[in-house]
Amino acid sequence: MGKLEKKDGCCRTLTKFLFSHIGLCLMVVLYCVAGGFIFEHLEKNNEEQICYESRSEYEPMQSKTINSTLKIFYDYGGATTTEQSRELMIIQLQSVLETFRNNTLAIGYNGRWCQLYGQPNGPTYDWSWAGAVLFSVTVVTTIGYGHIAPKTVWGRLVCIAYAILGVPLMLLCLAVLGDALANIFRYIYSQICCCGTCKKKKENKVISMNKSEKTSLGSWESNEKSDAIIFSRIPASCPKENLNSKDSLNRSVDSSNSLDNPVINKVKIAPLDLTSLGDVTDSDDDDFDEKKVTVPLTITMIVIGGYIFGGAVLFGLWEGRDWLQSAYFCFITLSTIGFGDVVPGRDFDNSQVQTQLMLGSIYILFGMAILSMCFSLMQEEILAKARWIGQKLGIVEKEAED
């Protein structure tokens, strides 16, 4: 029994940790890291094989194009041509080059030397670990750039299963993390921007007593009449009388009606919803009412714009792009549109391409969390404004004070 209880306690603690804020974030990060290893293992060798196949189709086509070009020059006399023959030669050369271009695009060969894959000065794998991690992030966040995609049967099957599990996990993490960050940001806004004026007003302390605990009242006795409770003070100079007897209590209550008895005083207390004696509820006096503090839309828009601007500066420095193209990439990414026309880490001649891919993944994950926080704050602000307008128009009733 002891081992079973200990095992249940460990499972309960582990489950509680996994569904906490830190646990969910950790699960998403580990899920993307594991996806990087899985997709790298499934697609890396296939990428090299595709390179060899496409180059084997490209080389004969290249040789044929060279021979056709030389033949055209030979037929028209090379450099010593007339104006009319030169025009015919140009037309034939254009036709040969257009055919070569279309066939090259159809093959999908990008000019890499397949024998140099993995070498220090060779081409970089698209399905490196960092590239696979970025692909995993774009899958679970539903961005889907499309710059790389699984080509093998197992890669596509695993991608389906990976998205089925990863997308709900990411949405759950964003919902929980967005609310937590919204509470933190709301608290900071109330303390800094509002200068403490957004705090909730202190409510009166309520001390409630239980009628059943009469013994703790000492020498006080009670008598219930109608809807009130009368507490009478019995003089301590009557030791021989039984203070708990009914006759003594009745005499005390009857004598309290005369004005000549200065010893006995009566206190009339209105009935309350009594719970327990000495129960004081004042733990939330110093806490602000989070539900009533809303952040203006301008503040949340500034946060989103600042994150996009910061990303534009960073990607502009890393990849040498202009600020407009970098800002365009950040917005398309954070809004989960994901066209894929601009993707980080596509300059394969750069030695820091793997670092750029990892930093791009981190930027996306943090950006999605910040965007979820801003959407939560914007939703609360819009609902508060709509409720205020409804109250002014008389459509919505005012809520009662707590």
SVG drawing of the C-alpha trace seen along z (x, -y; Angstrom):
<svg xmlns="http://www.w3.org/2000/svg" viewBox="-40 -57 76 59">
<polyline fill="none" stroke="black" stroke-width="0.4" points="0.0,0.0 2.8,-2.4 4.5,-1.9 1.2,-2.4 0.4,-5.6 4.0,-6.9 3.6,-6.0 0.2,-7.8 1.7,-10.8 4.6,-11.0 2.3,-10.7 0.0,-13.4 3.0,-15.7 4.4,-15.1 1.0,-15.7 0.6,-18.9 4.0,-20.1 3.5,-19.2 0.3,-21.3 1.8,-24.3 3.1,-27.3 6.8,-26.1 5.8,-22.5 3.8,-23.5 6.6,-25.7 9.2,-23.0 7.0,-20.4 6.7,-22.7 10.5,-23.3 11.3,-19.6 8.7,-18.7 10.3,-21.0 13.8,-19.8 12.7,-16.1 11.0,-17.0 14.3,-18.4 16.1,-15.1 13.2,-13.0 12.9,-15.0 16.6,-15.3 17.0,-11.6 14.1,-10.9 14.9,-13.6 18.6,-14.3 19.7,-11.3 16.8,-11.7 17.9,-15.3 21.3,-14.1 19.8,-11.4 17.5,-13.9 20.5,-16.1 22.3,-13.2 19.2,-12.4 18.5,-15.9 22.2,-16.4 22.1,-13.2 19.3,-14.7 20.9,-18.1 24.3,-17.2 23.0,-15.6 20.7,-18.6 23.6,-20.9 25.8,-19.1 23.0,-19.1 22.5,-22.9 26.3,-23.5 26.4,-21.5 23.3,-23.2 24.8,-26.6 28.1,-25.7 26.2,-24.3 24.3,-27.6 27.6,-29.5 29.2,-27.1 26.2,-27.2 26.1,-31.0 29.8,-31.5 30.6,-32.5 31.6,-36.1 31.7,-36.9 28.0,-37.1 25.7,-39.4 23.0,-41.4 20.3,-39.1 22.1,-35.9 22.8,-37.4 19.1,-38.0 18.3,-34.4 21.2,-33.2 19.8,-35.2 16.3,-33.8 17.7,-30.2 19.9,-30.9 17.0,-32.3 15.0,-29.2 17.8,-26.9 18.3,-28.9 14.6,-29.0 14.4,-25.3 17.4,-24.9 15.8,-27.2 12.5,-25.5 14.0,-22.0 16.2,-23.2 13.3,-24.6 11.3,-21.4 14.2,-19.3 14.6,-21.4 18.4,-21.3 19.9,-24.2 23.5,-23.9 24.9,-22.2 27.8,-19.8 26.3,-16.8 29.7,-15.2 30.6,-18.0 27.7,-17.6 28.9,-17.5 32.4,-19.0 33.7,-22.2 33.3,-24.2 30.4,-22.1 26.7,-22.9 24.6,-23.1 21.8,-20.6 18.3,-22.1 17.4,-19.3 20.1,-20.0 19.1,-19.8 18.6,-23.6 16.6,-23.6 14.5,-20.7 13.8,-22.5 12.6,-25.6 10.4,-23.3 9.0,-21.7 8.2,-25.2 6.5,-26.2 4.4,-23.1 3.2,-23.4 2.5,-27.1 0.7,-26.6 2.9,-29.1 4.0,-26.7 6.6,-28.5 6.8,-25.7 10.5,-26.4 11.2,-22.8 8.7,-19.9 9.1,-16.2 9.5,-14.1 9.7,-10.6 6.7,-8.4 7.7,-8.1 8.5,-11.8 5.0,-12.7 3.3,-10.2 5.3,-11.4 4.6,-15.0 0.8,-14.3 1.1,-12.6 3.5,-15.4 1.0,-18.1 -2.0,-16.3 -0.2,-16.2 1.8,-19.4 -0.8,-21.9 -3.2,-21.4 -0.2,-21.4 1.0,-24.7 -2.5,-26.2 -2.9,-25.1 0.5,-26.5 -0.2,-29.8 -3.6,-30.1 -2.2,-29.4 1.0,-31.4 -0.9,-34.3 -3.2,-34.6 -0.2,-34.5 1.7,-37.1 -1.4,-39.2 -1.8,-39.2 1.8,-40.1 1.6,-42.9 -1.6,-44.1 -0.1,-44.3 3.0,-46.2 0.7,-48.6 -1.4,-49.2 1.7,-49.8 3.7,-51.9 1.4,-53.6 -1.5,-54.1 0.8,-55.0 -1.2,-52.7 -4.6,-54.3 -5.9,-51.1 -5.9,-49.3 -9.1,-47.9 -10.7,-49.8 -10.4,-48.2 -13.6,-46.7 -14.8,-46.7 -13.6,-43.8 -16.4,-41.5 -16.1,-39.6 -18.7,-36.9 -19.7,-34.9 -21.3,-31.6 -24.4,-31.5 -23.5,-28.0 -20.3,-29.1 -22.0,-30.9 -19.6,-29.4 -16.8,-31.6 -18.7,-34.8 -17.8,-34.5 -20.5,-36.1 -22.5,-37.3 -25.9,-35.6 -28.2,-36.0 -31.9,-36.1 -33.5,-35.9 -36.5,-38.1 -38.0,-38.3 -35.2,-39.1 -32.6,-40.4 -30.3,-39.0 -30.0,-40.8 -26.8,-40.4 -27.2,-41.3 -24.4,-41.8 -25.1,-40.1 -23.5,-41.7 -20.6,-39.9 -21.8,-40.7 -24.3,-37.9 -22.2,-34.8 -24.9,-32.8 -27.2,-32.9 -27.0,-30.5 -26.2,-32.7 -27.1,-29.9 -30.6,-29.4 -33.6,-30.4 -35.1,-32.4 -32.0,-34.5 -31.9,-35.2 -35.5,-36.3 -35.1,-38.5 -32.1,-40.1 -34.0,-40.8 -37.1,-42.1 -35.0,-44.4 -33.3,-45.8 -36.5,-47.6 -36.3,-50.0 -34.1,-53.0 -33.2,-52.8 -30.9,-49.9 -27.5,-51.3 -25.7,-48.0 -27.3,-46.0 -26.7,-47.3 -28.2,-45.8 -26.7,-45.7 -29.0,-44.9 -27.2,-43.3 -28.9,-42.8 -28.9,-39.3 -26.1,-38.3 -25.3,-35.3 -23.1,-33.9 -20.4,-31.4 -17.5,-31.0 -16.3,-33.1 -13.5,-35.5 -13.4,-34.8 -11.8,-37.8 -11.4,-38.0 -8.9,-40.6 -6.3,-38.7 -7.2,-40.5 -7.2,-44.1 -3.9,-44.9 -4.5,-43.1 -5.8,-45.0 -8.9,-43.8 -7.3,-42.2 -10.6,-41.8 -11.4,-45.5 -8.0,-46.8 -7.7,-46.9 -4.7,-47.9 -5.4,-50.4 -5.2,-49.2 -2.5,-51.7 -0.2,-50.1 -0.7,-46.6 -0.2,-47.8 3.1,-49.5 4.2,-46.2 3.5,-44.3 5.1,-47.0 8.1,-47.1 8.6,-43.3 8.3,-43.4 10.7,-46.4 13.2,-44.7 13.0,-41.5 13.4,-43.7 16.6,-45.2 18.0,-41.8 17.2,-40.0 18.4,-43.0 21.8,-42.8 22.0,-39.0 21.1,-38.6 21.8,-42.0 18.2,-42.7 16.6,-46.1 14.4,-47.0 11.1,-46.9 11.8,-43.3 12.8,-42.3 9.7,-43.9 7.5,-42.3 9.0,-38.9 8.4,-39.4 4.7,-40.5 4.0,-37.6 5.5,-35.2 3.9,-36.4 0.5,-36.6 0.9,-32.9 0.3,-33.9 3.7,-32.4 4.0,-33.0 7.5,-31.6 9.0,-34.0 11.3,-35.4 12.7,-32.8 15.7,-33.1 18.9,-31.1 18.6,-30.8 22.0,-32.2 23.9,-28.9 27.3,-30.6 27.0,-32.2 28.9,-30.2 26.4,-31.3 23.3,-29.9 22.7,-27.3 22.7,-30.0 20.3,-32.1 17.9,-29.2 18.0,-28.6 17.5,-32.3 14.6,-32.4 13.0,-29.5 13.4,-31.2 12.0,-34.5 8.9,-32.7 8.2,-30.9 8.6,-34.1 6.7,-36.1 3.7,-33.8 3.6,-34.0 3.7,-37.8 1.1,-38.0 -1.2,-35.7 -0.7,-38.0 -1.5,-41.1 -4.6,-39.4 -5.9,-38.6 -5.4,-42.2 -7.0,-43.6 -10.0,-41.3 -10.5,-42.5 -10.2,-46.1 -12.7,-45.7 -15.2,-43.9 -14.8,-46.6 -15.4,-49.4 -18.4,-47.6 -19.9,-47.1 -19.4,-50.8 -21.1,-51.8 -24.0,-49.4 -24.4,-50.8 -24.5,-54.4 -27.1,-53.4 -29.1,-51.5 -28.7,-48.2 -26.5,-46.6 -27.2,-46.8 -24.5,-48.0 -22.8,-45.4 -23.3,-45.5 -20.3,-46.2 -18.7,-43.2"/>
</svg>
